[in-house]
């Protein structure tokens, strides 16, 4: 299920290549409404860092089992 969501995320990002990623702004659902909006490029970077962090957590746990 995780991989399927990530593949869908990549497809959406590929579909968004025609837009100006600096002009498109969105809010993070994890931050308060008063937090500044992120542009699409920064949101993509946050997502990659977040998923990478969780992947490393899974790797660490797998070595302990």
LINFEN-V275215 format. One record per residue. N is the residue number from 1. RES is the residue in one small letter. OMEGA is omega in degrees with one decimal (NA if undefined). Layout:
<<N,RES,OMEGA> <N,RES,OMEGA>>
This chain:
<<1,x,179.8> <2,x,-179.7> <3,x,178.8> <4,x,178.1> <5,x,179.5> <6,x,177.5> <7,x,176.3> <8,x,177.9> <9,x,178.7> <10,x,178.5> <11,x,178.1> <12,x,178.3> <13,x,176.6> <14,x,178.5> <15,x,-177.6> <16,x,-175.8> <17,x,-178.1> <18,x,-179.1> <19,x,174.1> <20,x,-174.8> <21,x,177.2> <22,x,-177.7> <23,x,-178.6> <24,x,-177.1> <25,x,175.3> <26,x,179.1> <27,x,173.5> <28,x,177.4> <29,x,-178.4> <30,x,-176.7> <31,x,178.2> <32,x,-178.2> <33,x,-178.4> <34,x,179.1> <35,x,179.8> <36,x,177.0> <37,x,176.5> <38,x,170.9> <39,x,-173.4> <40,x,178.5> <41,x,178.0> <42,x,177.9> <43,x,177.5> <44,x,179.7> <45,x,178.0> <46,x,179.5> <47,x,-179.3> <48,x,179.6> <49,x,-179.2> <50,x,-179.8> <51,x,177.9> <52,x,178.8> <53,x,179.5> <54,x,178.1> <55,x,178.0> <56,x,175.6> <57,x,178.8> <58,x,178.5> <59,x,179.0> <60,x,179.3> <61,x,-178.8> <62,x,179.1> <63,x,-179.4> <64,x,-176.6> <65,x,NA>>
